[in-house]
Amino acid sequence: VKEITLSGHKALYRKVEYKNEYSPWYTAGGDSGLVDGITGSMDFKDGNWQGFWNENPSVVLDFDSIINVEQIELGFYQYINSWIFIPEKVKIKYSKDGRKWKNVKLQSYGLGGNSKKRGQFYIRTNEFFEEKISCRFLKIEIENIGKVPDWHEAAGSDAWIFMDEIIVR
């Protein structure tokens, strides 16, 4: 997978608020790195991935006004040789005011990865909401595996999550 430049999705260049910080070594260009229109490639050192080390990343997108949303795409990278694992779970919530949050009901949510599989993998979800929602804010909460599992040669070490572009339609 080569890096791709995107245009025309609803999250493009929107404000992103982080609950916890991404790694200073893997910033994807900073706070707008998840909404800059650029996806990551198969090289996690390409500068387009945000890395979170032993964190459960949580981000809030602010659309500045109420919009209709029916789909979200999230990109993750897995390379267990470098302690990078896909998320355990992802929750998506929405709000009109940033205070009261409701869970988005998804038609399905499957990362489709295998946490024991060796090699480098780009996993992009394409999730349709059960119904169109109206919101100003979208919250994406990601559960990291936490520690590298017992079967891995680096068992007990802190695990990474790598994310790229959040696409909202």
N, C-alpha and C positions, 0 to 999 in steps of 0.2 A: 504494500500500500504506500503510495506516494502522498506527500502532503498535498492538500487541496485547498484552494481559496474559494470560499462560498460567498454568496450574496443573497439578499432578499429574505432572510428569515427574521422573525419578530424579536429575537433576543440580540440581534447584531448591534454592537456598541452600546448596549444598555448598561446601567449601573449594576455592579455586582458587589454585594456585601458578603464578607467571609466571616464565619463563626470562628474559624481557626486558620492560622497562616499556612500558606504553601511553603515549600522548601525554598530557601534562597538559591539553591543550585538548580532547581527546576521550576521556573517562574512562568514559562510560556509568554514572557513579555510583560508580566505584571498583572494588576487587578483586572484589566480588560482581556486577559489571555484566554478566557473561556468564551468570550463573545466577540472576538476580533475577526471572525470569518476564516480562520486558518485552522485546519485540522492537523494533527500530528502524523508523522510518517512511521515507518517500522523501526526507526532509530530513536529511542527515547531520549537521546542527547541532542536532538535536532533543534531544540529551543522552542518547540510548540506544545510541549506537554507540561502540565502543572503536576508536581509531585507532592504528596502528603505522606509523611513518615510517621507511622504509628499514631495516626490521627483518624478521626471519623469526620471527613470533610462535610461541611454544610455551607451552602451558598444560597443567597436570596437574590433573585433578579427583580429589578424595579423597572417596569415598563413606562413609568411617568403618568400613565392614565389607564383607565379600564380598557382591556382588550379581550377579544375572544380567542381562546386557545383550544386546539383539539389534538395536538400531537407534540411530543418532545423526543429528541434524539440525544443520546449521550454516548460519548466515546471513551473507552478504557483500553489500557494496554496491559498485557500480561507477559512477563518474562521472569519466571520463577528463579532462573539462574542468578538474577540480580535482585531477588527478593521482592519483585513487583507482582502483586496478585490482583485479580479482579475483585470487586466488592462482594461482600457476603450478601448484602441487601441494599436496595435503594428505595427511598420513600419520596414521593412528590406531594407537596401540599400547595394550596393556593389561598390567597387572601385579597380582599378589596382594600383593606385599611392597614395591613401590616401588623395587626394585633390579634385578630381572630383568624385562625387557620383551619382549613378543611382538607382532608385527605383526597387526593385525586384517585378516582377508581379507574384502573387501567384494564384494558381488554386482556392483557397478559403482561407479565414482566419476566423475561428470562434473559440472563446474560449469556447463556449458552457456552460458557467456558468450562474448562476442566482444570482445577487448581493443581493437579499433579502433572499436567502435560508439559513436557520440555519444549522449548522453542520460543519464538516471539510471535505474539498474537495481537491483532487489533480487533477489538470487540465493540461494535456499534449497535446500540439498541435502537429500535424504531417503534416507539410505543404510542398507540392511539388511545385517547381517553374514551371511556365508555360514553361520555356525553361531552359536548362542547361546554367549556366553562368560561365565565367572565371573571377577570381578575386584574389587579394591578401588579401583584407580587406572585412569584413562583419560588418555592423553597425546595431545594434538592438536598436530601440528607443521605449520606453514603456511609455504610458500615464497613470499616476495614477489618480484615481478618485478624489484625492486631499483632500477633506473633507468628513467625514462620513456623509451620506445623512440625510435629515430631519426626515425620518421615523424611524431612528435608535435611541436607547436610549442614545447614545453618539454623537448625531448630532452635527456637527461643529468641532469635534476633527479631528486631522490630521490622514489620512488613511495610511496604510502600503501596500506595494507590496512585496511579497516573491517569489523569483526565485530560481531554482536549475539548474542542468546541461543543457548547450546549446549543442545540438547534431547536427553536420553538416555531411551530406553525399553527 
